[in-house]
Amino acid sequence: MAEEAKKKESGFKPAYAIAMAIAAIAIIGLVYMATNSGAASGPVVTIGDNISVYYTGTYTNGTVFDSNAGKAPLNFTVGSGQLIKGFDDAVVGMKLNETKTVTIPANEAYGEANQSLIVAVPRSDFNNQTVTIGMIVSTSRGAQGRVTAVNATNVTVDFNSPLAGQTLVFKITVVSIKK
């Protein structure tokens, strides 16, 4: 009871103290954001920019299918169609030196496997060459496919991209932006 009387005499107002604490926290937050948003004022990737990136591409199970880590960065013009749509879309809005991981569904990557690109080729077209499953073969026009089955009369060749039908995961780091 004596404690409450002292608080009343000293002019202590709990509501005022709480309001002051909230204001102090808000000011600290604003100062933090202002001092740590230097990257926000730097360049941001937009369509038409020429950028360079490092990337690692994996399947959803974590198996790496491609990477340029330790090599030269990949250079391209954003939105030009040079890369798969999902990758192009993922870099828009990224900042210089920013790294992000994005999951790209098959329809924004290499598409679904096209069954008409899986063909049975007569075994005789291989001129007694040893043909094994997984082997890469080329047509006279330069199309490449992967052998998926072999029997006495036919060789089945899949001319789809090996990445067709796959959900892909990319870790991307923007290392250069040229407007």
Buried (B, 14 or more C-beta within 10 A) or exposed (E): EEEEEEEEEEEEEEEEEEEEEEEEEEEEEEEEEEEEEEEEEEBBBBEEBEBBBBBBBBEEEEEEEEBBEEEEBBEBBBBEEEBBBBBBBBBEEBBBEBEBEBBBEBEBBBBEBEEEBBBEBEBEEBEEEEBEEEBEBEEEEEEEBBBEEBEEEBBBBBBBBEBBBBBBBBBBBBBBBEE
